[in-house]
Amino acid sequence: MYSRLRLSSFLLLLTTFRPGTAQTDPSPIALIRNTLNLYADLISFDNYANLSAVFTPDASFNSATTLTTKTPFSIFGLPAIQTFIASQLANFTSRHYDADQVVAVGPLNDTADAFSQEQSVYFGQEGGQLGNGRLTGKICTAYSEFQDKLVLQQDGKWLISNRTVLSSEILTCAPMR
């Protein structure tokens, strides 16, 4: 169903925004939501190298807890963020979906705050960090909440300069059939 939905959305996008008919100055909120949605797509397909399209080079990534670690931490810089996210999702096939987003653009239209909720599905493989290996052979659903600070770049793109994971937890797990 996921691939059909993605294909349908893509085809709708192609037919709706033909060259010359697209809005030339999309709203900042639409551009910010595109950045937030791109994060989910990139990590779903293990495309950590392109997280540069989501985070600033000097971004920070903070959390009180994640699915794999229960101690607070802060990570600074895009390469460290890419390495961390890749290590957290090692030995898992996962799909991530943005469930909801609230965006507030600053008074000068060059900064924004965003709150987003994400739902994820993890397919446990041998040696996975998530659950210390206890989730091998299981399918799990998870829920995360993020608070982001975004900044407008000179090229018109909005990138995350600070991401804080407010919560992240496994909701359900069941054996894969």
C-alpha positions, 0 to 999 in steps of 0.5 A: 500500500505504501508504494501505491500511495507514494506513486499516486502522490507522485503522479498527482504532483506531476499532473498538478504542477506542470512546468510553468504552472507551479507557484513560483513563491511557495509559502514558507510553511509549505517549504518547511513541511517539505524539509520535515517530510524529506527527513522521513523519506531519507531515513526510510531509505537509508539515504543518510548522505543526503541529510545535508538537504535537511540539516545545516552543516553546524546543526545540533541534535539533542535528546533526552531519550531515543529508542536505543538509548535512555540517556540524554545526549547532544550531537553537533555537526552534520557528519556526526548526525548522519553517523548517529542516525545510521548507527541507530537504524543499523540492522533494521529496515524501517519506514517513517511517516510524518503524522502531524506538523505545526509550524510557526515562521519568525517575524522576519521570515528567516527562522521558524519553529516546528513541532512534528510527530512521526510514526515508524515501522521497524522490521528487526534483523539479526544484530539490531541495536533497537531492543538490544537484539530482542527485536530480531524477527519482529515488526514494531511500531514506534512514535516520536515527537520532534521540536525543530529550529529551522533557518532560511538559507540563501538558496531559499531552502529551509534547513534544521539548525537544531532538532530536539527529540521530545519523546520516542518510544516503541508502541507495539511489537509482534513476530514477523510471519 
